[in-house]
């Protein structure tokens, strides 16, 4: 994340929220948002080793959310 981001852990928490909340009327949008977060799994691993404790904690929560993610829009066709 860029140095200009002042609340890095808040941004990571937003990514977790994207995975946890559904938007049934817009399944294609939800699926695209979920794929974007899920595709960032390797970066989430990096965040779990960040120097900032809040970022590490948010990174761990995001990894957990990614690893346990299941929803209707992400199920294989």
DSSP file (Angstrom, degrees, kcal/mol; ACC not computed):
  #  RESIDUE AA STRUCTURE BP1 BP2  ACC     N-H-->O    O-->H-N    N-H-->O    O-->H-N    TCO  KAPPA ALPHA  PHI   PSI    X-CA   Y-CA   Z-CA
    1    1 A X              0   0    0      0, 0.0     7,-0.0     0, 0.0     0, 0.0   0.000 360.0 360.0 360.0 149.4    0.0    0.0    0.0
    2    2 A X    >   -     0   0    0      1,-0.1     3,-1.7     2,-0.0     6,-0.0  -0.278 360.0-121.4 -67.3 150.5    1.2    3.5   -0.7
    3    3 A X  T 3  S+     0   0    0      1,-0.3    -1,-0.1     3,-0.0     0, 0.0   0.699 108.9  70.1 -63.7 -18.2    2.8    5.5    2.0
    4    4 A X  T 3  S+     0   0    0      2,-0.0     2,-0.6     0, 0.0    -1,-0.3   0.614  73.2  98.9 -77.7 -11.1    0.0    8.1    1.6
    5    5 A X    <   -     0   0    0     -3,-1.7     3,-0.4     1,-0.2     6,-0.0  -0.671  54.1-171.6 -77.1 120.0   -2.6    5.8    3.0
    6    6 A X  S    S+     0   0    0     -2,-0.6     2,-0.2     1,-0.2    -1,-0.2   0.667  77.6  41.2 -90.4 -16.9   -3.0    6.9    6.7
    7    7 A X     >  +     0   0    0      1,-0.1     4,-1.7     2,-0.1     3,-0.3  -0.576  63.3 161.6-129.8  70.3   -5.2    4.0    7.9
    8    8 A X  H  > S+     0   0    0     -3,-0.4     4,-2.1     1,-0.2     5,-0.2   0.883  77.0  52.7 -59.8 -41.3   -3.7    0.9    6.3
    9    9 A X  H  > S+     0   0    0      1,-0.2     4,-2.4     2,-0.2    -1,-0.2   0.868 106.5  54.9 -64.8 -33.2   -5.5   -1.4    8.7
   10   10 A X  H  > S+     0   0    0     -3,-0.3     4,-1.8     2,-0.2    -1,-0.2   0.874 106.6  50.2 -65.2 -37.5   -8.8    0.2    7.9
   11   11 A X  H  X S+     0   0    0     -4,-1.7     4,-1.7     2,-0.2    -2,-0.2   0.909 110.9  49.2 -65.8 -42.3   -8.3   -0.4    4.2
   12   12 A X  H  X S+     0   0    0     -4,-2.1     4,-1.8     1,-0.2    -2,-0.2   0.905 109.2  52.3 -63.8 -41.5   -7.5   -4.1    5.0
   13   13 A X  H  X S+     0   0    0     -4,-2.4     4,-2.3     1,-0.2    -1,-0.2   0.861 105.1  56.4 -62.9 -35.2  -10.6   -4.3    7.1
   14   14 A X  H  X S+     0   0    0     -4,-1.8     4,-2.1     2,-0.2    -1,-0.2   0.901 104.5  52.4 -62.2 -40.9  -12.7   -2.9    4.2
   15   15 A X  H  X S+     0   0    0     -4,-1.7     4,-1.3     1,-0.2    -2,-0.2   0.906 109.1  49.6 -61.3 -41.4  -11.4   -5.8    2.0
   16   16 A X  H  X S+     0   0    0     -4,-1.8     4,-1.5     1,-0.2     3,-0.3   0.913 108.7  53.0 -62.4 -42.3  -12.6   -8.3    4.6
   17   17 A X  H  X S+     0   0    0     -4,-2.3     4,-1.4     1,-0.2    -2,-0.2   0.874 101.9  59.4 -61.2 -38.4  -16.0   -6.5    4.8
   18   18 A X  H  < S+     0   0    0     -4,-2.1    -1,-0.2     1,-0.2     3,-0.2   0.897 108.6  45.0 -57.5 -40.2  -16.3   -6.9    1.0
   19   19 A X  H  < S+     0   0    0     -4,-1.3    -1,-0.2    -3,-0.3    -2,-0.2   0.822 113.1  50.5 -71.8 -30.6  -16.0  -10.6    1.4
   20   20 A X  H  < S+     0   0    0     -4,-1.5     2,-0.5    -5,-0.1    -1,-0.2   0.643 100.5  66.7 -87.4 -15.3  -18.4  -10.9    4.3
   21   21 A X     <  -     0   0    0     -4,-1.4     2,-0.2    -3,-0.2    -1,-0.0  -0.918  69.8-145.7-117.2 131.8  -21.4   -8.9    2.9
   22   22 A X        -     0   0    0     -2,-0.5     2,-0.1     1,-0.0    -2,-0.0  -0.474  11.9-164.6 -90.6 160.3  -23.5  -10.0    0.0
   23   23 A X    >   +     0   0    0     -2,-0.2     3,-2.3     1,-0.1     7,-0.3  -0.551  13.9 178.5-139.2  68.8  -25.2   -7.9   -2.6
   24   24 A X  G >  S+     0   0    0      1,-0.3     3,-0.8     2,-0.1    -1,-0.1   0.779  75.1  58.7 -50.7 -37.8  -27.7  -10.3   -4.1
   25   25 A X  G 3  S+     0   0    0      1,-0.3    -1,-0.3     2,-0.1     3,-0.1   0.754 113.7  40.4 -66.1 -17.5  -29.3   -7.9   -6.6
   26   26 A X  G <>  +     0   0    0     -3,-2.3     4,-2.6     1,-0.1     3,-0.3  -0.481  67.9 157.2-127.1  61.1  -25.9   -7.3   -8.2
   27   27 A X  H <> S+     0   0    0     -3,-0.8     4,-3.0     1,-0.2     5,-0.2   0.861  74.5  53.2 -57.4 -40.6  -24.3  -10.8   -8.3
   28   28 A X  H  > S+     0   0    0      2,-0.2     4,-2.1     1,-0.2    -1,-0.2   0.898 111.6  45.8 -64.7 -39.1  -21.9  -10.0  -11.1
   29   29 A X  H  > S+     0   0    0     -3,-0.3     4,-2.4     2,-0.2    -2,-0.2   0.921 113.7  49.2 -67.8 -44.0  -20.6   -6.9   -9.2
   30   30 A X  H  X S+     0   0    0     -4,-2.6     4,-2.8    -7,-0.3    -2,-0.2   0.928 110.8  50.2 -60.6 -45.7  -20.3   -8.9   -6.0
   31   31 A X  H  X S+     0   0    0     -4,-3.0     4,-2.8     1,-0.2    -1,-0.2   0.917 110.7  49.1 -60.5 -44.2  -18.5  -11.7   -7.8
   32   32 A X  H  X S+     0   0    0     -4,-2.1     4,-2.0     2,-0.2    -1,-0.2   0.899 112.5  48.1 -63.3 -40.9  -16.0   -9.3   -9.3
   33   33 A X  H  X S+     0   0    0     -4,-2.4     4,-1.9     2,-0.2    -2,-0.2   0.922 113.0  47.9 -65.5 -43.9  -15.4   -7.6   -6.0
   34   34 A X  H  X S+     0   0    0     -4,-2.8     4,-3.3     1,-0.2     5,-0.2   0.924 110.3  51.8 -62.9 -44.0  -14.9  -10.9   -4.3
   35   35 A X  H  X S+     0   0    0     -4,-2.8     4,-2.7     1,-0.2    -1,-0.2   0.898 107.3  53.7 -60.4 -39.8  -12.5  -12.1   -7.0
   36   36 A X  H  < S+     0   0    0     -4,-2.0     4,-0.4     2,-0.2    -1,-0.2   0.917 114.1  41.0 -62.1 -42.5  -10.4   -9.0   -6.6
   37   37 A X  H >< S+     0   0    0     -4,-1.9     3,-1.5     1,-0.2    -2,-0.2   0.943 115.6  49.6 -70.0 -47.4  -10.0   -9.6   -2.9
   38   38 A X  H >< S+     0   0    0     -4,-3.3     3,-1.3     1,-0.3    -2,-0.2   0.861 105.3  58.1 -61.2 -36.2   -9.5  -13.3   -3.2
   39   39 A X  T 3< S+     0   0    0     -4,-2.7     3,-0.4     1,-0.3    -1,-0.3   0.639  96.6  64.9 -69.4 -13.1   -6.8  -12.8   -5.9
   40   40 A X  T <>  +     0   0    0     -3,-1.5     4,-2.0    -4,-0.4     3,-0.5   0.160  64.8 117.7 -93.0  18.8   -4.9  -10.7   -3.4
   41   41 A X  H <> S+     0   0    0     -3,-1.3     4,-1.8     1,-0.2    -1,-0.2   0.869  72.1  53.4 -55.9 -41.1   -4.2  -13.6   -1.1
   42   42 A X  H  > S+     0   0    0     -3,-0.4     4,-1.5     1,-0.2    -1,-0.2   0.873 108.8  49.4 -65.9 -35.2   -0.4  -13.4   -1.5
   43   43 A X  H  > S+     0   0    0     -3,-0.5     4,-2.1     2,-0.2    -1,-0.2   0.865 105.8  57.4 -69.6 -35.0   -0.4   -9.8   -0.5
   44   44 A X  H  X S+     0   0    0     -4,-2.0     4,-1.2     1,-0.2    -2,-0.2   0.893 103.7  53.5 -61.1 -38.7   -2.5  -10.6    2.5
   45   45 A X  H  < S+     0   0    0     -4,-1.8     3,-0.5     1,-0.2     4,-0.3   0.909 107.2  51.1 -60.8 -41.9    0.2  -13.0    3.6
   46   46 A X  H >< S+     0   0    0     -4,-1.5     3,-1.8     1,-0.2    -2,-0.2   0.904 105.2  56.6 -61.4 -41.4    2.8  -10.2    3.3
   47   47 A X  H >< S+     0   0    0     -4,-2.1     3,-1.6     1,-0.3    12,-0.3   0.777  93.7  67.6 -63.9 -26.3    0.6   -7.9    5.5
   48   48 A X  T 3< S+     0   0    0     -4,-1.2    -1,-0.3    -3,-0.5    -2,-0.2   0.619 103.8  46.0 -69.4  -9.7    0.6  -10.5    8.3
   49   49 A X  T <  S+     0   0    0     -3,-1.8    -1,-0.3    -4,-0.3    -2,-0.2   0.185  84.9 133.2-114.6  14.9    4.3   -9.7    8.7
   50   50 A X    <   -     0   0    0     -3,-1.6     6,-0.1     2,-0.1    -3,-0.0  -0.216  65.4-121.8 -65.2 156.2    4.0   -5.9    8.6
   51   51 A X  S    S+     0   0    0      4,-0.1     2,-0.5     5,-0.0    -1,-0.1   0.770  93.9  82.1 -69.0 -26.7    5.9   -3.8   11.1
   52   52 A X  S  > S-     0   0    0      1,-0.1     4,-2.4     2,-0.0     5,-0.2  -0.711  72.8-148.8 -85.6 122.8    2.6   -2.2   12.3
   53   53 A X  H  > S+     0   0    0     -2,-0.5     4,-2.4     1,-0.2     5,-0.2   0.860  97.6  53.0 -60.3 -38.0    0.7   -4.4   14.8
   54   54 A X  H  > S+     0   0    0      2,-0.2     4,-2.4     1,-0.2    -1,-0.2   0.889 110.1  48.0 -66.3 -38.3   -2.7   -3.2   13.6
   55   55 A X  H  > S+     0   0    0      2,-0.2     4,-2.8     1,-0.2    -2,-0.2   0.910 110.8  51.5 -67.5 -42.2   -1.8   -4.0   10.0
   56   56 A X  H  X S+     0   0    0     -4,-2.4     4,-2.5     2,-0.2    -2,-0.2   0.930 112.0  46.5 -58.6 -45.9   -0.6   -7.5   11.0
   57   57 A X  H  X S+     0   0    0     -4,-2.4     4,-2.3     2,-0.2    -2,-0.2   0.926 114.2  46.6 -64.6 -45.0   -3.8   -8.2   12.9
   58   58 A X  H  X S+     0   0    0     -4,-2.4     4,-2.4     1,-0.2    -1,-0.2   0.889 111.6  53.0 -64.3 -38.4   -6.0   -6.9   10.0
   59   59 A X  H  X S+     0   0    0     -4,-2.8     4,-2.5   -12,-0.3   -11,-0.2   0.913 108.4  49.4 -62.4 -43.3   -3.9   -9.0    7.6
   60   60 A X  H  X S+     0   0    0     -4,-2.5     4,-2.3     2,-0.2    -2,-0.2   0.919 111.5  49.2 -61.7 -43.2   -4.4  -12.1    9.7
   61   61 A X  H  X S+     0   0    0     -4,-2.3     4,-2.4     1,-0.2    -2,-0.2   0.893 111.1  50.1 -63.4 -38.9   -8.2  -11.5    9.8
   62   62 A X  H  X S+     0   0    0     -4,-2.4     4,-2.8     2,-0.2    -2,-0.2   0.915 108.8  51.3 -66.4 -42.4   -8.2  -11.0    6.0
   63   63 A X  H  X S+     0   0    0     -4,-2.5     4,-2.8     1,-0.2    -2,-0.2   0.924 111.2  48.8 -58.8 -44.5   -6.3  -14.2    5.4
   64   64 A X  H  X S+     0   0    0     -4,-2.3     4,-1.7     1,-0.2    -2,-0.2   0.920 111.8  48.8 -61.0 -44.4   -8.8  -16.0    7.6
   65   65 A X  H  < S+     0   0    0     -4,-2.4     4,-0.4     1,-0.2    -2,-0.2   0.906 113.5  46.9 -63.6 -41.6  -11.7  -14.4    5.7
   66   66 A X  H >< S+     0   0    0     -4,-2.8     3,-1.0     1,-0.2    -2,-0.2   0.938 112.8  48.8 -64.4 -46.7  -10.2  -15.3    2.3
   67   67 A X  H 3< S+     0   0    0     -4,-2.8    -1,-0.2     1,-0.3    -2,-0.2   0.765 118.6  39.0 -67.5 -25.2   -9.4  -18.9    3.3
   68   68 A X  T 3< S+     0   0    0     -4,-1.7    -1,-0.3    -5,-0.2     2,-0.2   0.327  86.1 132.4-105.9   7.7  -12.9  -19.5    4.7
   69   69 A X    <   +     0   0    0     -3,-1.0     2,-0.3    -4,-0.4   -49,-0.1  -0.422  19.0 153.7 -70.2 126.4  -14.8  -17.6    2.0
   70   70 A X        +     0   0    0     -2,-0.2     2,-0.3   -51,-0.1     3,-0.1  -0.967   8.1 148.4-144.9 135.1  -17.8  -19.3    0.4
   71   71 A X    >>  -     0   0    0     -2,-0.3     3,-0.8     1,-0.1     4,-0.7  -0.981  55.3-102.9-159.1 165.5  -20.8  -17.6   -1.2
   72   72 A X  G >4 S+     0   0    0     -2,-0.3     3,-0.7     1,-0.2    -1,-0.1   0.868 117.1  53.1 -59.8 -39.8  -23.3  -18.1   -3.9
   73   73 A X  G 34 S+     0   0    0      1,-0.2    -1,-0.2    -3,-0.1   -42,-0.0   0.729 111.2  46.3 -73.5 -19.3  -21.7  -15.7   -6.3
   74   74 A X  G <4 S+     0   0    0     -3,-0.8    -1,-0.2     2,-0.1    -2,-0.2   0.480  83.0 113.7-101.8  -3.4  -18.3  -17.4   -6.0
   75   75 A X  S << S-     0   0    0     -4,-0.7    -5,-0.0    -3,-0.7    -3,-0.0  -0.416  78.7-100.8 -66.6 141.8  -19.4  -21.0   -6.4
   76   76 A X              0   0    0      1,-0.2    -1,-0.1    -2,-0.1    -2,-0.1  -0.331 360.0 360.0 -62.2 144.6  -18.1  -22.7   -9.6
   77   77 A X              0   0    0     -3,-0.1    -1,-0.2    -2,-0.0    -2,-0.1   0.492 360.0 360.0 -72.5 360.0  -20.7  -22.9  -12.3
